[in-house]
């Protein structure tokens, strides 16, 4: 991002941030990240580290579009947050997005000391498409032998390219992400592999046969979100695999409703519950 764009971002004296490029996946380009640190922290010990993965249906979004969401997260959890600018479909189909995110996680882990991060308190945070990518990164970290993850925060994640659940058929004209948009996002990511047996679980984590060994997970979704059923199924499968899970299903909640109406009572409650869960997982005394 150029200096003019950075200067236009909202000021926050309690959080400092800088943009860097870090090594990307093998045979891939470098990955841009934005590193956020709390300026008012009285903690002299290493802080928790959160890899933040923005949403956007795999086809849009950036570290700048979620900037306003990351700033309060840094303060609320007193953590170092690295927001990753992964490549987008359709120009960069699977596995580019998830591999970019995994490369950013590797860089965080390998540079934990320089970042002031406790490598034992690394977490993933991603909503919608970012949640699907976070779940895919967690599977990659498990299957590739690291980095160790302490927690994954998955608000209404995009998990299943098959789109066969009742809610995926019911939600056709509610909110900002409906069935048609979802099919477009998956088609952009997967191309002709969409809905076939040739889709990787790292791209569509609902396809993973084994969910054991994944980090403790927080998952929330509204009952008017097309991801409702696939999210509930994924949470249940995680629990059956022995993974600690906290699941919230909000009556009347739509996809990303807390971003559309941040001052609504439900939105405040959603944000508070997420913050509480992150602090409980990452800031235990």
N, C-alpha and C positions, 0 to 999 in steps of 0.2 A: 504494500500500500504506500502511496506517495505521501509526502509531508503535508500537503494541502488537505488530503482526506483525513489524515490523523488529526490535524488541527481542528477539523469540523466535528470530531467526536465529542460527546458531552464530557465536561470536566468532572473529575472525582479525586479530591485530594487524599482520600483514604485508600486508594488503590493506584498502583503504578503498573504500567504495561509497556511492553516493547515487542516489536515484530522481528522475527528471525526466520532464516531458512535452515532446515536440518536435513540430515541424510534421509533419502526416501527408500523405497523398497528396492530390492535387487533389480538392476536393469531399468529402474524408473527414475524420474526426475527428483530433485530435492522437494521437500514439503515445507510450505510456509506455515508458521505457527505464531500465535500471539501469547506471550507469557504475562500473566497477571500475578501480582504479589500485594499482600496487604501492607500498607505503610505504617499503620498504627499498632501492629502486633507487638505485644510485650514478650512474646515467646522467643527465647533465644535458642531453643532446640529446633531441629528440623520440623517442618510443617507437613501436613498431609498434602499429597499431590493428586490433582484431579485432571484427567484428560477429558476435555469437553468437546463433544462432536455435534455440530449443528444439524438441524433438520432441513427439510426442503424437498422431500420426495425423491431423493437421489439426483435431482435434476436442477436444483437451484439452492440458494443460500450461500453464506460465506462467514468468515470470522467476524466481519463487520455487521452482518444482519443480526447476529446474536450478542453483539457487544453489550447492549443494555441489560441483557439477562445475566451475563457473566459477572458484571461489576458487583451486584448485591450478593451473588453466590460467594465470591472471594471473601467478602466481609463476614457473611453469616457463618461460614465454616472455618474462617481463619486459615485458608489454604492457598497454596500455589496452584493456579489453574492454567493449563496449557490448552488453548483452543486451536484446533487443527483445521487447516484449509485443504481438505481432500479434493481430489479431482472429481468432476461431475459427469454423469451420463447425460446424453448418449455419446458425447464425444469421447468419453473415457468409461467404457462399460466395465462390469465386473471382470476381474477382481481389483481394478485400480482403486476404487474408493476405500474398501476395507483394508487393502494392503497399505495405503497411505496412512490410515489411522493407526494401524499396527506399528508402522515405522515410527510414528510420533511417540507411541507408547514406549517402544524400545529406546528411543533417544532420551525420553524422560527418565527411564530406569537407569540407563548407563551414565546419565549426568545428574543423578539425584543429589549428590553432594554439592555440586556447583549451583544447583537450583535452590538449595536449602530445603530439600524434600526428604522425608523419611521414606526409604524404599519399601518399608513394611506397611505403609499406609497409602498405597496407590489405589485410585478408584477411577471408574469410568462413569461419565454422565452424558446421556444422549437422549433426546426426545424425538419421536416420530421416526423419520429415516435415520436420524442420529442415534436413536435407540436401537434400531435394527443393526446399525454398524457397530455400536457398542457391544451388543450381544455377540456379533460375529467376531469382534476383536477378543472378547473373553474366551470364546471357543479356540481361536488361534493361539492365545497365550497359554491355554491349557495344553493344547496339542503340540505346541512347539517348545514346551518346557519353560515358559515364562514370557514376560515378567509375572511375578506373583501379584495377584490382585486381592485387595482387601474388601472390595465392594463394587457393585454396579447399580447405578440409578437409571431406571428405564421408564420414563414417562411415555405412555401410549406408543410403544415401539412398533415399527413396521417390520414384521417378522416372516410373513408367509406369502410367497408369490402366487400361490394357487387360488386364493380368493374364493374359497368354497364355503365359508362359514355363513350362518344365517345373517349375522350383522354386516358382513361384507356385501350382502345382497340388499339388506334393508336400507342402509345409509346411502342414498343416491342423490340427495339434494339438501343435506344438512351441513352447515359450517363451511370450513375452508378446504376440506379434503374428503372427497366422496369416492365412490367406486370408480367412476370414469378417470378421475385424476390418479387414483391408486394404480389402476391398470396401465396408465401412461407411464408412471414412474417405474414400475416393474419392467415394462417392455423396453424402456430406455436403458435400464441397467442390464437386462438379460438377453434382449433380442429374441432370436428364435428359440432359445432355451426355455423361455417363459412357460411354466406349467408342465415341463417335461421332467423326465427322470435325470436330466443332466445338469441340475442346479445344485451348486455347492451349498452345504449348510452354513458356510461362512458368509455367503451372500443372503441366504434366507434361513436364519437360525431355527425356525420352526421345523425345518427338515432334519435337524440333527437327531440322530437316533439315541445318542448317549448324552445326557445333560449332567452327569455326575462330575464332581470336581470343579464346578464353577463357583465363583465367589458369592457370598450372601447378596441377595438381590432385593431391590425395592421396585415395584411395578405399580403404576396407576393408570386408570383409563376411565372415561365417562361411559355411561350406558347408551349414549347416543353417538358413540364413536364407531366407525366401521371396523376398527381394530379390536373392539371389545372381546369378541369370542376367541380370536387367536391369542390375545393377551392373557385371558383367563386360562386357556388351555396350556399356554407356555408356563405360567406360574404354577399350575397344578403339576405339570410334568417335572418342573424343577424341584418341587416339594417331594414328589415321589422318588426323585433321584437323590434325596438327602441334602438338598441345598436349602439353607435358611431363606425364607421368602416372606416379604411383607407386601400384601396385595390390597389395593384400594380400588373399588369400583364405585364411581360417583353418580347417583341418580341425577338425571338432567344434564350431565356433563357432556360437552361436545369436544371434538378434536381440537386441542390447543386452546380451549376456551379461556384458560387463565392468562393467555397472551392477548386475546381479543378484548377481555374485560378484566384487567388486572385488579381493579378495586372492588369487584364483586365479592360477596361473602364467601362463596365457594372457592373462588380463585385465591383468596387470602388463606383459606384453610388448606388448600392443596400445597401452596408454597410453604406454609408453616410445617406441614407434615413431612415434606421432602427435606427441609432444613434440619428438622429434628432427627430424621433417620440418618442423614449424613453425619451429623455431629455424634450421634450415638455410635456409629460404625468407625469413625475416623478420629474422634477426639476423646476417647475414653481415658480417664485419669488413672 
